[in-house]
Structures are given as C-alpha cells and as structure tokens.
Amino acid sequence: MTEMLYADLALNLPTPNTYQYIIPSNLQPVARVGALALAPIQNRRVAGCIVGISGEKKCESLKELKRILSPDFAIEPELIELSRWMSRYYFCSLGEALACVSFLGFNDCRQRMEKWVRVKDLASLKRPDALDAFPTRQADVLRFFLQRNTDFEKLGILRGETGVSPSTIRALAKKGAIEIFQSTVERGDEYPHDVPATIPFELNEQQSAAFAAIHAAISESRYKTFLLNGVTGSGKTEIYLQSLDEVLRRGGQGIVLVPEIALTPQTVERFRGRFGDRIGVYHSQLTLGQKYDMWRGIVAGKIQCLVGARSAVFAPFPRLGLIVVDEEHETTYKQNDTPRYHARDVAVVRGMRTGAVVILGSATPALESWHNAHIGKFTLLTLPERIRQAPLPSVTLVDLGEELIKNKNAGIFSLRLMTAIEKRLEAGEQVILFLNRRGFANFILCPACHKSISCEHCSITMTYHKVGERLVCHYCGEQKAVPSVCPQCGHENLLRLGVGTQRLEEELAEKFPAARILRMDADSLGSRKSFLEKWRAITKGEVDILFGTQILAKGFDLAPVTLVGVISADHALFLPDFRSSERTFSILTQVAGRAGRGDKPGEVIIQTYLPRHYSIVDALAQDYAVFAKRELAIRRAIRFPPYFRLISVLFQGKKGGGVSEHINRFGNLLHIFGNQMRLTGVSILGPAPSPIEKLGDHYRYRLLLRSEGMGDMQRLLRAALEKYHSLKLKGACRIIIDVDPQDML
C-alpha cells in the first residue's frame, strides 16, 4: 500500500496562501520539493511549484495533482528561499516569485529528440549486386547512403530526399539492413561559439589595486560587494574576466548581468574568447527549449558562467562565487511587472546568502550605490583613467538657442556637428549619433487651436511615424492614421513638430548620401536575431554612421568611433521624476564614453537648449564625484533616496472617480494604522493622479510611503492592505505595489 503524500503548492496567482493537494501514487516518484506541477483550482488548471511534502492532511476535501511539469527539473532550495525573501520584500505571492525565479518559469519542457537512420554494413552494400535483393523503394534508401558515402542520416532528411514511406524504412529495419535510433538535439543560443581565444591583459596600477581587493574576497570565499567606479574605457571588463577566472579555478561559478539583451553579443564574445563554451547566454527572448537545454548544461557542469539580462541573476548555480552587475545604474535592471524586483539588489542579497562576491560596475553609479559605498555597505574601487593612458574624449556644448539666433539654423544639426561628421567620414572613421526619441516627429500640433493629438486610451501625446503615415502611442501600442484635419477644430495643415529617429535617418541620408547609415531603436530591432545581424555589420566596419536611442549609451566598445553627437540633451530633464537630472548626467556621460576608445582621440558634441543646467555642465566635465555631491545635497534636502526609502502604491481602474475614491479610502487607512502603530518616521505623500493619469483605458492614482528604513513602511502597508481587502469594496481597483520604485510616471 503506497503511503498517502500531500504537496503544498505555491501557485502563480496573486494569493498569499499555498494550497495542499494529494500526490497520486503514479506521480510520487517525480514529485519533490521544487518540482513544477499542474493542479486544478475551481474550473481550471494552474501551474505551481511544490514547496513542501508531508504525510499530514490539512483539510478534508483535497484534489489531486494532475501532472508534474518538466519532470527532471526542480527549483533549487537556495532559490526557493530567495523567492520567499522576494515575496516578503516586494509584496508578491510566493508563487509569483517562484515563477519569476524558475529557470523555465512554470512551463513544461523536454529534451528534443531526432530520429536517425544508420546503415549497419555500408561496405557490403558496395558490392555490384548488393541492392538486387531489395525491392525498388528499399534499394533507393540504401543507394542514398552509397551516393553520399555515409552510414547515417536524419530520418526526416532521408525521407525528404528519397520520398519513401515510413513502412519502407520499417521494412529495412526489420531485415536488419538499417537501424533507427534517437539522438538529443541541442537547442543552443544564436551567439557565435568559434570566438578567437584571448589571453588576460596586463593590468595597470589602478586595475591591479582593484583586482587585488576582489581577489582577496574570492580567495576567502566570503561575501563582499564592490562598487567598481571606473571612467568609460578604464578596463572594468578585464577585471570582471580575471575575477571570474579566479572563481572558476577554485571550482566556483559566476553570473554576469548586462542591462540590455542587445549588449549580450559583445559581452558573450569577450567571455567566450576567454572561457570558451563554459559561458552560457540567458535572457527572456530565448525559447523555452533553449532555456531547458541551458539548464541541462548547468546541471551537467558544462556551463559554469551565465551572461544575460536581469533574469540571469536567478541562474541555478550550486557553487555561485561571483555576480557581476555591469552598468549597474541602468533602470532596465528593475522589472516593471510582478514581482517588481531590482536585479542589482537581488544580486546583493543572493551574494550575502551564498557567500559570493558581487561587483557592481559603472562609470556613473546609481546614487543609491554611491551612498552605500560611502557609508560602508559596499567597498568602493575606482579606475580614474582609461587603459593605455588614452585620453577621455573632448566634449563641446552647442547652445541650440544661440545657434538659432546667431546662425539662423533651426535644423537638426548645428554647424559644428555637421562639420565634425563630414570630417570623420572623410577620414574613414565611425560616428555615433544619439537621440532619445523614436518615430519621425514627437507630436502633431494644430496651429489654430494649439491642441496635439493624444492617445484615446492614455493621457499621452501620440508620436508621428512617417513610415505608413501613422500615429503611435509608445505606451499602449495604439496606432491610427494621421488625420487630414484637426479632430478638435477642423483646421488643415497640421504641424509635425520635434525630431525622432526616423526623421534623423531621413536627414542623414539626404545630407550624407554616400555614408552607410544604421539605425538602432525599438522600432528597428524587431526580432531576436535582428540585433545580431546589425552587430555583425558594425563590427565588420560596414557602418559609417550609427544612430539611435538609449541602447547606444549602454556599454558599446567600438574602437573606430571617434565622434559622438548628442542631438538633444534636454529630453529627460523635463520629466516629472526626481531622478531626471541623474539620468541626464548618466546618459550623456555614458554616450560620450563611446568615443575615442581606440588609438585615435575622440570628440563629443552635445546639443542643448539648457547649457547651464548642472547635470549637463558636470557631464561636460565628465566628473561624476562633483555631480554626485550636488545631487545628493538636493536629495537630502527633499528627503528622497538614497537618504530615504520609498514604496509606491498605485491604484488603477476603468473609472477615474472610483479609483480616486478607493485610493483615498486606502490613504485614510494608512493614516489610521500609522497613528495606532506610532510610526512617526513614515510619511504618506498623496494620493494624487499619476503624471500619466490614464494608460490603456485605466485611470491611475498614486501615493508614496517614505521613511529612512523599510521595516516600518512594510508593516504599515501590510496592515492597511489586510484591512482594505477585508472591506470588499465595490468597483475593485488593481493595486500595484512597487518597492524602491524607479519609474515615477
């Protein structure tokens, strides 16, 4: 008699509870803690993760698990515990955290098998009369192998080439002339594996000092977080490589995070050049089969380091010794849906739990990381100079207001930038142009009523795209044709104002017809292979002018680039976000750092209407410490991060009045519980409409909790949420909780 066993299942649903199910006898051999399972709930089946197994029944009426998904896969105990922490810290259910942490999500996958056919004795078939003993169609199969002088082939190719039926193949196998066997198909990534091998570079004095500190922590197998603050081109990647080499030599494993999937080709190339096929690639655009085979490679010990975007922080390495977060300041490390985790912060927590060394690298660190380094939570390492003593690029500001008044030039390019581009093209050097705007124009404006055309579903102006003559909302994706007259007043001759990457592309083609031009933005990078193709063209020297949006500022290392032009530096400064100055400084410094990384000096030209704004002035000097000192003084005065912590509570729903009423009720609960708990250190800001009040037909209202520490805010928020849900108010709203928010729009 099989013992009755019960599984506690964490479902991928926004529920705080786990649910108990009977493990039927046929599933008991594969049901274990960490396994994925499909279970009935109400009238549907939902995937979950088994987080406990016992012989104790918790309630009378229990249903059975239906099946185990990906039977040989399980989430490791260390990652289950990390998920429990994420669930508590980021206000999500355990199942939602586990579905995020799981290498395969909550999906079912197997090895891909292919059928092959092998001729048992190819030599005997070469006799003149050997095929006479076989019927015509069977002889055709054997003749196929003779003509190709091979004794095995995929069944699908064999049948396609010969046109024979399955019965013909089976008949030959029955006669013993051939055998049919199965082979595993490896679903690898699209990144090249035959990368030329590289050897470690000799470190300069500053690099050696930084590496010595990291090496000491690795050799002691103890957790420590280092903030590696190095100017662009200072050789941070070589320190990552040599640190990983030390970890691998000691039998450990590593994770290297990059802020964008698009950056992985360059990073993978460098790491595979040093470590070969021990390097795997992981990001959200891999297929489930590719992820499954990657997991098998990790389990087998073939893959010892994973390079990827933020989700790679959950790589299931049992001997994790190093986590690198490159360009740690990037907001793309923050997930925008549940669970709203920050990969940098998860990396630090995981390092603490596993005893791994964590390296956070950036030329422009997040002010939170800079502050943590100065209060002793992180260890600051600095690389103040470029490798090989290469100079930083010269940076020049062009005042666009003055350009308009003095030179009567209202075009995209200032005279200085135009001259510089022409000069670089004549010299056969590459140019990068940065514009943080997609589309052809920012918006369409009616000159009569002064109204722009907004999205019907969002309180956002639609962007004009010349291709297809359409307007696009870059938030909800709504598209519509450009109207011939103003929808408000009927006026004709609507104005197309502002500059987008499509218009920049058109202007470049007109002004530099002989130049090879390549655009890189979200509109031009459609498929997962698109970037790889463009990257190959760039590295082969087939591009003269590379232009696009933020992606160009994120870690590209292209030696032939000697000129970087910033078309407009002001966009981010006008956003209603307390980090707008920090992001402007960061992106200008980062994009400027793409110039002059080879043997030739670099030049950066920044066009702006705000030449005296401190974030632009400090970016001109490329002095992060000066900017950080200024910005931190402002943050301290307004009591915002890094000196204070924030939790955003966003209510959204179809009816604006209802959403406003609900969030006001919730705000009252926060005040009541705050007074009862005597949490005088917690401030409640709002509620108020979000800067983008309507998004995808949903009205959005937000309030912020602010305190010097996180604990009191979380206790207060949990108490208020429990009471709010118990009231079961009509017209329920969706509540989105974002701990340590990065997006305030």
N, C-alpha and C positions, 0 to 999 in steps of 0.2 A: 504494500500500500504506500503510495507516494505521499510524503508529508505535505500538508497544505501550507503554501507560502503566499505572502502578501507583499505587494510593492507599493511604496509611496512614490507617487508620480508628480513631478513639477511640470505643469502644462504651460505651453507658450500662450498664455492668456493673462490679462491684467488682473489677476486674482492673487491675494496674499497667501492662500492656502495651498497645500499639496493634497492630493486625493489618493485614497487607497483602492487598489484593485487586486483581484485574485490572479495569481500567476498560474495559468493552466499547466498541467504536467508536461505537455509537449514543448512548452516554452522555458521550463525551468533550467534546462542545460545551457541556454544562452542568455537568460535574464540575470543581470548582475548590476550592482550599483554603477551608475554612469552610462548604462546602456540606454538606447533610444527605443521608445515603444509607442505603438498606436493604441489608443484607448477610446471607448465610447463615452460621450458626455451628452446628455439629452438625446437629440436625434442625429447627432453627427459624430464623426471620429476626429480626435485631436491628437497631435503628436506631443510627446513629453519625454522627460528624462527620469529614469529611476534614481531616486536619491536615498532610498532606504529599502531593505528587505527584512521581513521578520515573519515569525510564525504566529504573531499576535493579531487578532482581528479587532479593528477599532469600532466597527459598526455592523449591524446585522445584514443589511442589504448591500452587497457588493457585486460589481460587474467584473467580467474577466478582461484582461488584456487581449487585444486582437492579434497582434504580432509584434515581433521585435524588428526594428528597422536597422539596416546596415549591421547584421548580426555580429560581425567580428570587430565592430567599432565600439568604443566606450570613452566617455569623458573622464579624464584622469582625476583622482581625488583632490590634487592640488588645485586644479581648475574649478572643481565644484566648490571648494572653499572660497576661492577668489570670486565666484559667482554669488555666493552668499554675502560677501562684503559689498559687491556691486549692487545687489538687491537692496541692502540697507541704505547705502550711501546715496545711490541715485534714484531712490523711490520707484523701483520697478519690482515686478514679481520675480521670484527665483527662477521660474520657467522662462521668462523673457530674458533674464541674464544668461541662463544656460544656453538658450537658443543662439544668443549672440556669441558666446564664448566657444561653443562647439565648433570644431574644425569643419564639420559638414552641415552645420545648422541642425535642424530636426528633420533630416531627409533620409531617404532610403537609397542606398547605392551598393553596387557590387563591382567586382573586377570585370573588365570587358574581356571576353574570350573570343578568339577567332579560330575557325576550323581550318586545318591544313591537310593536304594530301601528300603522302610520301610514297615513292616507288620503292619497293623492297629490294629489287635487284636490277638496277639500271643497266649494268654491264651485260646481263643476259639478254636484255631487250635489243641489244645492238647486233645480234645475230641476224642474218638475212631473212630467215623465215620465222623469226620470233613472234611477229604480230599475226601470223596466219591463223594461229589457234584462237584468236579473239574475234567476236563479231565486230562489224564496222565501227559502231559508235564507241565500243570499248577500246578498239585499236586507235581511234582518234585521240583518246585521252592519253594513252601510252606514247603515241607519236609526239604529242605536245611536249612531254618531258625529254624525249630524244632530241627534238629540234632545238630545245633550249639548253640541252646538256646539263640539266639539273634534276635532282631526285626529289625535290619538294616544292610546293607552291600553295598559296592560299586557295581554299576551295572556291571562294567567290570569283577570283581571277580565272581559275581553271575552267569553271563553268561558263563564264562570260566569253572566254576566248574560243572554247570548243563548242558551245551551245548544247552540251549534253544534259540529260535529265538527272535528277538525284538517283533514280533507280539504276542508271548506268554506273554511277560511282559506287553505289552499294554492291552491285553485282561484281565489280572488280575487286572490291574489298573482301567479298565472300570467297572469291577464288584465291585470295592471298597475294594478288599481284601488287596491291597497294594497301596502305593503312591510313585511316583517318584519325587525326589527333587534334587536340585543342591546345592553344597557346595563349598566354596572357598578353594583352595589348597594353602597353604603357601609354597613358594619355598625358604626355609631357606638356610643358609650357611652350609658348611660341618664341621664347628668347634663345639666342644662339648659345650652343654648348662648346663649339670649337673656337673658344676665345684664346688668343695668344697668351701664353703664360707670362706672368710678370714676377719680378723679384722685389723685395722690400727696398724702398728708397732710404737713403741715409737721412736721418732726422737732423734738423738744425737745432740750435741750442734751446729755443723755446719749445719746440716739439719734443725734444728729449726730456725736458723737465716735466712736461705734461704727461708723457707716456710713463715716466718713472713713477709718478704718483698713482696712475691707474694700474701699472704692473704690480705695485706693492699690494693693492687691494685684491687683485686677481690671485696673486701667489698665496694670500692668506685665506682665500675662499670666503671673503666676508662682504656683506652688502655695503655699498657706498655709492652715492650719487654724485657725479661730477658734472658741473656746468662748464663745457668747453667753449669759451667765448673767443672765437678767432675771426679776424677780418676775412672778407671774401678772398679765397685763393691762398689761405695761410696753411693749408695742408691738413685739415681736420680729418679728411677721409683716410689718409695714410695712418693716422693714429688709430682710427677705427679698425683698419686692416691688421695692424700689428697687435692691437689688443685682442682681436678675435683669434689671431694665430696663437697667442699665448693661451687663450681659453681652450682652443681645440687641442693643443699639445698636452694639456692637462686632463683631457677626456671630457671637457665640458661642451656645451652647445650655445649657440647665440641667435639673437634676433636683431635685425637691422630694419628700422622703420624709416620710410620716406613719406613726405607729405602728400604726394600725388602718385597715382598709378603711372602717370606719364613719365615720371622720373625714374621708374624702375629699370628701363633698358641700360642707362648709363651706369647705375649703381650695380646692377647684376653683372654687367661686363667687367667692372673693376673687381668685384668679389670673385667671380668665376675665373678671372685671369690669375688670381692668387690662390684660390682654393678648389678650382675645378667643379666637378659635379656634386661636391658636398654642399653646394649652395642651391637652395630651392627658392621659388618665387610664389608669393601668395597675395592675392587681392580679390576683391569682390567680383571682378569680371572673369575670373576663371570659371570654367564649367564645373558642375558637381563632380563629374568623373575625374577631372584634373585634380581637384582637391582631394578626392578619395585616394588617387594614386600617390599624391604628395604625402598624405598621411601614412600610407603603407611604406613609403620610402623613409619617413622619420622613424617609424616603428622598427624597420629593418636596420636602422643605423646608417643608411646610405646618405641621408640628408642630415647635416649637422648644423646648418645655419639657414634661417629663412629671411629673405629680403622681401619687404612688401609694405603696403599701406597700413592704416591703423589697425585693422583686424588681425594683422600678423602678430600683434602683441600677445595673442592667445595661443601661439604655437605650442603644441603639446610636447615640449622637450622635458624629459625627466631629469636631466643634469644641466639645467639652464645656468650658464655662468656669466653671460653678458647680454645686456639690452642696450642698443644704440637708438636714440631718437634724433635723427638728423633734421636740421631746420626746425628745432623743437618749438619755435614761436608760432608756427603756422596754425591757423584756425581749422584747417582741414583735419587735424587730429581730434577734433571734437565731433562726435556723432550727433546728427540732427534728428534722429528718431530714437524711440525707446530700445534699449537703455541709453540715455544721453551721457555716455562716458567720454572722458578725455584720455586718449591713448597715452599721452605723456604721464598723466597722473597714475593711470593703471600700471604703466611700466615701473614707476617708482614703488608702488605698493607691491607689485609682483616681485620686484627685486628684493624688497625687505623680507618677503615671505620665503623666498627661495635662496637667499644669500648670494644673489647675483649682483654684479657691478652694473650700474646704469650710467651711461654717458649721454648727456643732453647737449647737442652741438648747435651753435648758431652764431652768426655774425651780429645778429640783433635779437638777443634773447627776449622772451616774454618777460614783462616787468615782474610777474609773479616769481619766475625762476631767478631773476637777478636779485630780487629781495630775499628769496630763500638762501641764496648763496651768501648774502651779506649778513644774515642772522645765524649762519652756521648749519642750516639744514642740508645744504649742498656744499660741495667743495669747488671753489672757483679756480679754473685753469684758463690762462689767457695766451693767445697767439697774436701779438700785436702787429706782426709783419707778414707779408706774403713770402712764400717759399722762393728760394733762389734770389732773395732780396729784390724781387720785382716790385716796382713802384705801384701804388694804388693809382687808378685812372684819374686824370684831371677832370674836375667837374665844373661845368659852367651853367649858370642860370640865365634863361632868356625870359624877360618880363614881357608877357604877351600883350599887356596893356600898352606898354611903351612901343612894342612892335606895331601895334595898330595905329597909334598916334603918329609916331615918327616916320615909320616906313610905309604907312598906309597898306599894311599887309594883314588881311583878315583870313588868310588861308591856313591850312593845317600845319604847314611847315614854316618856321621862321627862316629868314635869310641865312642865318648862321647854320641852322641844321641842314638846310638844302645844300649849302656849300660843303659841309662836312661829309654828307652822304656821297656827293659827287667825287670828292677827293678819295674816299675809301674804295669806291667802286673802281676808280681808275687804277688804284694800287692793287686790286685783286683781293681785297680784304672783306671780311663779313661784317654786316651791320645788323643790329637788333633794334627794333622799334617797339616801344611798349605803349599800349593804350588799353586802359581797363574798361573798355566798352565794347560789347558785341553789337552786331547789326550795322546798318548803314548810317542812321541818324538816331540821336537819343529819343526824339519825340517829334510829333507833328502838332503844329500850333496854328490856330486860326488868328490871322492878323486883325480881324474885326471884333470878335468877342473875347479874344485872348484866352480861349479855352484850349487845353490839349486833349487828345483822345485817350481816355483811360480804359482799362480793362473793366468789363461789366461785372466780373466776379471778384476783383481785387481793387483796393484803393491805390492803384499803381498806374503810372503812365505807360502806355504800350510803346515798344521800340519798333521803329521802322526798319524793315529789311527790304532792300531793293530787289533781291532775287525773289521772284514771284509777286512783287508789289504787295507785301503783306505786313500787317502789324502783329507783333508777338508779345505776349506777356511772359517775361522770363521767370515768373514765379509759379503760375498755374499752368502755363503752356498754351493758353487760349490763343487762337490765331483768327484773323479776319482780314478781308481785303481792305485796301486803303480807300476810304470814301472819296468820291469826286467833289463833294461839298461838305462844309462843316455840319456835323449832326446837330449842333446846337442852334446855329443861326442861318445855315444855308449858304454861307459865303463861299465863293470859289477861291482858287489859288492858295491852297493851304501851304504853310511853310514847313520845310523839313529842316529841323534845327539840331545842332550838335554833331558830333563825329563818332562813328562806330568803326569797327574793324573792316566791315565791308566797304565803307566809303574810303577808308585809308588804303585798302587794296586797290581800289579803282584809281585813286590819285597816284599811287606808286607806279602802277602800270602805265599811266599817262606820262608821268614825269621821267621815269627811268625805263623806257621800253626794252632796252637790251638786258636789263637785270633779271636774274632768276629769283622770283619772289615766292615766299611760302608763308601762308597764314596759319596760325595756331591759336584757336579758341574753341569754346564748347560747340560752336556750330560746325566747325571744320573737322573736329575729331569725333566722327560718328561711331565707328566700330572699334572693337578692342585691338584690331590689327592696324588701325589707321595710324596711330602714333608711331608704331614700329617702322612702318614704311617711311614716314616723314623723318624719323630719326636717322634712318639709314641714308636718306638723301642729304641730310645736314652734315653727317659725319664724313660722307664721301666728297664733300666740297661742291655739291651740286646746287647750293643755295647761296645767293649773294645777300639778299635782304630777308631776314626772318622777323616777322612781326606778329603780335598777338596780345593776349590778356595776361592775367596774373601767372599763368603757368610758366611764362618766360622768366619770372623772378625767382623761381624755386629750384635753385641748385644746378643749373646748367653749367657745364665746364667745357667751353668751346674755345680752343686756342686761337683760331683765326679771327675771332670777333675783336675788333679794335674800336668800334664806335657803338655806343648805346644812346638812343634818343628816346626821351620820355615825352610823348606828345602833349599830355596834360597831367600835371602832378596833383591837381586840386580835388579830384572827384571824391575821394574818401573823406576829405575834411568837412564836407557838407552833410555827412550822415549824422543822424541824431544818436550817437553812440559815444560813450565816454572813452572808448579806445581809438577813436578816429585819428587822433594825432599820432599815437603809437603805430598804428597800421600804415599811415602815410610815410612816416620815417622809415619803417621797416622795409616797405616795398620799394621805396626809392633807393635805399642803401643796397638792398639785395639785387635789384635790376642793374644798378650801377656796377655792381661787382662782377657782372658778366663780361665786362670789357677789360682788355689787356691782360688776359690770363696766360698768354703765350710769351714769345720773346719780344713782341712789339708793344710799345706803350699804348694804353687805352685812353679813350676820351669819352666823356659822358656829357650830354647836353639835355638839361631839364627845362621844359617849357612850362610856365606857370603864370597865373594871374595874381598869385599871393607870394611874391618873392621874399617878403619879410616874416612870414609865418615861421615860428621857431622849429617846427618839425622839418620844414624844407631847408632852413638855414643850417640846421645841425646835420641833415643828410648831405648837404653840400660839403661840409667839413668832414663827413664820414666819421664822426666822433660819437660813438654810442654812449659812453660814460657821461658826457655833457648832456645829451638828450635825456638820458635816464634820470639824472639829477633834477632837471627841470620838471619832467613829467611826474616824477614821484612826489615832488613838493605839491603839485596840484592835486594828485590823488589823495595825499594825506589830508589836505585841506577840505576836500569834498567827501572824505570818508568812504572811499571806494577801493577796490582791490589795487594793490596787494595788501593794504593795511586792514581792510575789512573784507569779509566774505559775503557772497550773495547767493540767494536762491530765488529764481524766477518762478512765479505761479501764473500761468496763462489759462484763461477761460476762453473757449471759443464755441460758437454755435450759430445756427442759421438766423436767429432773431436777435438783433442788436440790443433791444430793450431787455429781453430775457437774460442775455449774457451779462449785461450791466447789473441787473438785479441780483443775479446769482453771485457774482464776484463781490458785490457789496455785502451780501449776507455772509460770505466767507470771510471777508475782511473784518466784519464785526466779531465773528468767532475768534479770529486771531487775536484781536484786542482783548476779548474777554478772557481767553486762556492765558494770554501773556500777562494780564494783571493777576490772575489766580496763581500762576507759577512764579510771579515776581521776577519776570525776565526783563529787567530794566535795560539790559545791554542789547536787546533786539529791537531794531527799528522796523516799522512797517511802512513802506513807501507805496502810495497809491491806495486803491486801484485807479487806473486811468486807461484810456484807449491806447493800444499799441501804436507806434509810429506808422506801421502798415495796418490800419484798423480792420480792413477787410481783405481776406485772402481765400481764394477758391470758394466764394459764396459764404464764407464763415466770418462772422464778426469776432474780433479779438480784443480782450481786455487783460491787462497785466497788473500784478502787484509784485513788489520785491520785498524780500526779507533781507535785512542787513545786520551783521554782527561781527565782532572781532574773531569769534570762533564759530565752528559749525554745529557743535553739540546742542546748544540751547535752541537754535533755529530749527533743527531737525525734530527735537522733542515737541516744540510748539506746533510745527506743521503737522506732525503725526496726530496730535490730539485734535487739532481743528479738522483735519481730513476725516477722522473717525466720526466725529460729531456731525459733520456736514453730510456724509453718506448715510448716517442713521436717520436723517430728516426726510430722505427720499422725496426731495422737492420735485415738482412738476417741471417739465421742459428742461430735462437734464442737459448739462453742458459737458463738453470734453475738457478735462483738466490736464494740462501739460506742465509737469514739474521739471525744471532744469536747474540742477545744482552746478554752481560755478559757471553761469551762462557766458557764452561767447558772442551770441547773436542777440542784440537788444532791439532788433527791428520787428 
